[in-house]
Amino acid sequence: MTNVLSSRILLRPTDLERSRAFYRDDLGLAVYREFGPWEERGTVFFLGGGFLEVSGQADGPPAPGLRLWLQVEDVAECHRRFAGRGVRIVREPVREPWGLVEMWLEDPDGIEICVVEVPADHPLRYRP
C-alpha cells in the first residue's frame, strides 16, 4: 500500500452555510483553511489526525451509514457546551460496557456524531 500522508473526510451538506456554522461555531472545530468563492467557499476543519472538508452542496442528506467519531478530553464539558448552543443531542453521555464514555449528537443533515472520552483507567490508555 502507498503511504497515506494526510486524510480528509469530504462532506457535501444540503445547506453549506448552516453546516459550516455548525462545525465551526457549535462544535468549535478549528479551521485549517478555506477555499473557493466567498459565498460558496469550502471549509476544511482540523479533525484530530485528519481533516473534515465541508464544501459543495448535496440534493439530499448523506448515506444513512455515515458516522463521525470524535475523541475529546472531557465529554461532560462538551455536553454542557453543545447543549448551551442548541446542538441536537441524541443520547446523553454514558459510560459504555466497553469502558468508553460516549455521547451521540446529530449535525444539521442528521449525520450521527459520536463524541468519545477515553477514561484514565481504560486499556486504550495503557502503553507497555
C-alpha positions in Angstrom: 0.0 0.0 0.0 1.1 3.6 -0.6 1.9 5.6 2.5 -1.0 7.9 3.3 0.4 11.3 4.2 -2.9 13.0 5.0 -6.6 12.1 5.2 -9.8 14.0 4.9 -13.5 13.3 5.2 -15.4 15.1 2.4 -18.9 16.2 3.5 -21.4 17.6 1.0 -24.2 19.2 3.1 -27.7 20.2 1.9 -27.1 23.7 3.3 -23.4 24.7 3.1 -23.5 27.8 5.4 -25.7 26.0 8.0 -23.3 23.1 8.2 -20.2 25.3 8.2 -21.6 27.2 11.1 -22.5 24.0 13.0 -19.0 22.5 12.7 -17.2 25.9 13.3 -19.4 27.6 15.9 -21.5 24.8 17.6 -18.8 22.1 17.8 -16.0 24.5 17.9 -13.7 22.8 15.3 -10.7 24.9 14.3 -10.5 26.0 10.7 -7.5 24.7 8.8 -8.2 26.6 5.5 -11.0 27.9 3.3 -11.1 27.9 -0.4 -13.3 29.0 -3.4 -15.5 32.0 -3.9 -16.5 33.6 -0.6 -20.3 32.8 -0.9 -19.6 29.2 -1.8 -16.3 28.6 0.0 -15.4 25.2 1.2 -14.0 25.0 4.8 -11.5 22.4 6.0 -11.6 21.8 9.7 -8.9 20.1 11.9 -10.2 16.7 13.0 -7.6 15.1 15.2 -5.2 13.3 13.0 -7.2 14.2 9.8 -9.5 16.8 8.4 -13.2 17.4 7.7 -13.9 19.3 4.5 -17.4 20.8 4.3 -17.9 22.0 0.8 -20.3 21.9 -2.2 -23.9 21.0 -1.8 -25.9 17.8 -2.0 -29.5 17.4 -3.1 -30.3 15.2 0.0 -28.7 14.1 3.2 -25.7 11.7 3.1 -25.9 7.9 3.2 -27.5 6.7 6.4 -24.4 4.7 7.4 -22.1 7.7 7.7 -21.0 8.4 11.2 -18.2 10.6 12.7 -16.2 9.5 15.8 -14.6 12.4 17.7 -12.4 11.7 20.7 -12.3 14.5 23.2 -10.7 15.0 26.6 -13.9 15.7 28.6 -17.3 14.6 27.3 -19.2 16.3 30.2 -17.7 19.6 29.2 -18.6 19.1 25.6 -22.2 18.1 26.6 -22.6 21.4 28.5 -21.2 23.4 25.6 -23.3 21.7 22.9 -26.5 21.8 25.0 -25.9 25.5 25.5 -25.6 26.0 21.8 -28.8 24.0 21.0 -27.0 21.1 19.3 -29.3 18.1 18.9 -28.1 15.6 21.4 -29.4 12.2 20.5 -28.0 10.4 23.6 -26.6 11.9 26.8 -23.1 10.8 27.9 -22.9 7.2 29.1 -20.1 5.0 30.2 -20.4 2.0 27.9 -19.8 -1.6 29.0 -16.6 -1.4 26.9 -15.4 1.4 29.2 -15.6 4.5 26.9 -17.8 7.4 27.7 -19.9 8.2 24.7 -22.4 10.9 23.7 -24.2 11.0 20.4 -25.4 14.0 18.5 -26.5 15.0 15.0 -25.4 17.6 12.6 -27.9 19.6 10.6 -28.3 16.9 7.9 -28.7 14.1 10.5 -25.2 12.8 10.4 -24.6 11.0 13.7 -21.6 12.1 15.6 -20.2 10.0 18.5 -18.2 12.2 21.0 -16.0 9.9 23.0 -13.9 10.2 26.1 -11.3 7.5 26.9 -11.2 7.4 30.8 -7.8 7.3 32.5 -8.4 3.7 33.6 -9.3 2.4 30.1 -7.0 -0.1 28.4 -6.6 2.3 25.4 -4.6 4.5 27.8 -2.2 1.7 28.7 1.1 1.8 26.9 3.5 -1.0 27.9 
